[in-house]
């Protein structure tokens, strides 16, 4: 096409930086191999993400316990003050 640069193949564009993999005998093996490589490449980052999610959940639970304890103290204080005066009958 006029005015458009010619497509450059991946090998030409990236040169020796690309990993050359052996060609599998079957398309299903090529797919399996690609999936396995993807899992291997992302496994360590997934573990880091999981660890961070656990840390965040622990922090949320800790703060929730703190709020529950504080509300319990407030409730006890209010109930203690109510004992000293007659309650409204509704």
Secondary structure as GFF3:
##gff-version 3
##sequence-region A 1 90
A	DSSP	alpha_helix	10	14	.	.	.	ID=ss1
A	DSSP	three_ten_helix	15	17	.	.	.	ID=ss2
A	DSSP	alpha_helix	27	83	.	.	.	ID=ss3
###
